Amino acid sequence: MHMKFIALATLMLWFLASSALAKDKITWGLVNFDPKNTSRTDLARTFITETLDAYEHETVIAPIPRIVSEIKGGSHWCWAGAIKNEEREGFSFLSAPFIFTFPQRIIVRKERAGEFTNDGALSLEALLRDRSKRTSIARNRAYSPAIDALLARFPPAQSNSSMAEAVQMLLADRIDYVLEDAGVAKAHAQQAGASDALAALTFKEMQGFVLGRVMCPKTDWGRKVIAEINAVLQAQRGSARYRSITETYHDEDERRSLRQVYDDVFLKSE
């Protein structure tokens, strides 16, 4: 009986010690900005996770609606790449910007680009009003206040759950255009064996640089994680390594544009 008590006590102590040593886990909802998950967003997220070594980090490839649902429900999920808006502030904590990119463009099949530009300046509002031009918008995605307001006024007839799906629909002529980051669209077109099939067009309502943030649930846990991420960003956003992440995959002309706003816009953004 005495030996059984000792064995039981030993087992309980081992369990308690193991629980104390077990790391808290962050599940990162991974939106496939790039089919190989090596986009600038992925590189910046990896930098953050390497620094937050007190946590276990798991990545799950999931569509935006699933990620938003997990965060709304208070799961220990975070999403690197969210754009801040009033709705999201209601159910989540958002970090300071951790990445910035060029704005989305109107993506069309290259041989049809003239159809969209022959009337002068391209307007997203005009396209959305024209029901003969089909598009598809990702569910639960945010673009910018101005663009989101247009999409609310003129909601497209079709929606999709992923960037890859939207590009595939465009390549298959099931839609006429899609609103997307030019690099993201190109990466998914390459994955489909159509690397030179698309053109990226500027439009009147296009915003400036896009600021991506980390989004975690609006709970005490989420508040703690975001505070720790903000501390990393405060310490590292000005470093040479972090600067290099934002320039990855851009040509030299684009890098010059990025450098012009890095200190004046990105580092001062909250």
Beta strands, then each sheet from edge to edge (+ up, - down):
strand 1: 24-30
strand 2: 55-61
strand 3: 77-82
strand 4: 92-94
strand 5: 99-101
strand 6: 105-109
strand 7: 136-138
strand 8: 158-160
strand 9: 178-180
strand 10: 198-201
strand 11: 210-217
sheet 1: 2+ 1+ 3+ 11- 4+
sheet 2: 2+ 1+ 3+ 11- 5+
sheet 3: 9+ 6- 10+
sheet 4: 7+ 8+
end
